[in-house]
């Protein structure tokens, strides 16, 4: 690595000060800007255009909108179903969509990533997963070492399932632990791991998996500092390569099922902060490197190295390196194609998705076509969110303009940055802005200052921290 990564020191007062509603910026503009004035022809033309856009690499995303049991906290697009006939109809539709997209893509482009999300992808028969993986292998040219990952619920994961997934080409699994405390899991209606998590990880390593990820959530009813400490200690003991500690986003105006958690009591801002601090302290003391706003990785992990070298990137599926970044082509209900020239999202309804694909081969329902200025803004915000650093001159070179033009496009204003400067959260040096290592918790707030379209409306966004 070029330099040692700093250790962040959490300032409670500053965290509470900046804990305001704001976008997560997994895309720019954020998904709430998507609109329905998008046609199938718009999407097909965008796919064709994407062949000549950058990055040239391809990322494939498959959305499986099924869960045997629905968790109360869930904000995902999923449904409670164990219906094999429905699974069959859905997978057949996904395969049709894959073929239609593949027909429009330049087959000299390489697939760098394949990601399965949901829902619970491992809740469907793995033979159906294999059908899609075989189709990917047949219709696309894969890179020599692509990252092939699946989000899994350990409640439905057997040891032989890991063997099957390895045989299908998977090399990274993300285990949705959420919490190791069974009392917390009962409150939020989530089943615990069917087998000891240690046994699952051991089997992954035996199968040569390059990556083992854990997902935890803080801010859930029933969590205390002591109980969450034990969960983090369990994580450290098992030693996954990466860990995500997602902040629970309570948005009952979007997900009505979340309102049931209010009866139990949701940790307030200070209690939630204590949970975050506990996780941060234990993980960094045990060698994990903070990545972005909610991830951790071991020092030898590719994400940690990319952060040091300012080559970290992310999309709707999470953090990645620039080397493994591709334009994303999404398949399945609610999936989003995340292209250089825009975003195109399929209908969220499983039934409507199947009907639409079978009728005309496509199911796009809404999206957003990005202009040049928005691409510039997107690049600046991405640099803030991922690399804690922006060089306005280098951003300008990417788009054939000077640093002043970039600043004009992002509505650069030192007055908007003055609170962060006063709190020693960032530094400005000529055409560069550097966010201090111990200030990554405010990156969403800083990114908001470079978003000229931002209009904070009550109940539109979750809190930034």
Steps between C-alpha positions, in 0.01 A plus 500: 500500500613855431420620851357379825128541546405729786285397793179695531415659834127547541382835631152447644401866491592532132319182407181621666547845342518358148242225545254644248284354221689452176547272196717190522640585153526143375419673173486856375240627470356285782229246421221729621565709185409206275184560296264297284553702182736225380423260218629157405659662193681746728645208694599301190671806351678562830633143503634540147658835587657351812724285278702812419488654848724450801570295695516233233467217748165332562334431834197271507240518776222247564219588739319216677193654668410206724540433872351208694450737796478881481707697752328800656797731436533418131509782246562273200266413217399147593201281581435210734473198274599134477301439182711286265270567204546874551877452528493307170304770316725771640828331409375429148418871463842604630666274243300664221605843621866395515490379141337824381762717670786276383382541141573875523837484674847499344632152580859621504420664832591290804283420800685610814224444757191287546289580806187329629284700739151503635301401687673175585671357191593175674135429585423382147618159372867527411433310178314812387800712594713269288273552200569873508872458571527260204323758283743770611793275409344433161398854406783711648878507498620484861820660623775263611418566867149644534343559840190281523306568819169417663319645799396204716288453807681250726156384617465306173863414427624140521862390459418321174348825369841662532650214299234549230556876480876451474448255214286764325784753515415702809805626690349741755201463731345773712335351809210707630562442871346837607559412868632197687250559782200273453278721717558793263435276199168385651387860545569581135358167376825366357611139528851432636763300315397138449857381554784652703635791297852375569417179315365693201813715476725196535319333209537815287873506564526129415330578169752772421269799538700819463265701719275454800278796592276551802213750518387639835243769578518743791206700632259206531254461788645299786860582424712628786864601505585182687301269272640663185851482643459124525387484138805695385728283714346197331575654160863560599529142625373355169707755303317570171687692229245781497224623725215743437338664803194657346311770684137398529300746287157543658277611213147375584355750249672286234493158668185476712608170658772687689239676712455184709849558641386826659298295751821346632702819500771604256835630632516881493784695338732486802434130562561427132822699512620289794441184295695645207786605729516155655530333162756750375725476804506121512549452127779754458677375813499158339646607168198577283515809277192727474376516139258778410209560733412150617753239386817348643765285336823333597814697406596254226154516341465662158261762638753616760772529238266687266413748776868576559561550128180705452358240264190401694165497324148383575165427342161380621659167592764654728865600498742377235833601350531698179663196342188293567254776419265440210182653371224302669234311306219389731259209459181422687226702666614837643855448371681810376731534202763749614655624176727792427217670315218431745303272729221266395292312755264211443152484648499401868199271463601135452179422312528805273867421434423146384204613286697785340806287421286225349303754297773723355833390652551806719366631831658844547265730690695806604844653483710808439721600207811683617638810327864609495471737796341225708786267408743760634301535822480120529878471470566763767248347741640153438851620582374655822301191601767244412844655513455797737683710242418709193743646249289742297771534238508122437121483488508777240748309284252210487238726344708742294464800730703688759464488878300823513237355267472192719452719807235701321308185405500365858409846638824509699462745785747539785217632719331159478829337598582743782336293779712199403813717485422652839459151648831384344321234297660586167782696336502704179824543306479678165296268277482215749269418785602239758270361765691411815533132588297546818213672314364225278178499704401833340573413136130497411467850644804625309377336179172687538684832460593397143145408403337806339172310451462406865180599668454344843137406550371348822458121481698472178835391640633310800744667740858521376650321798 
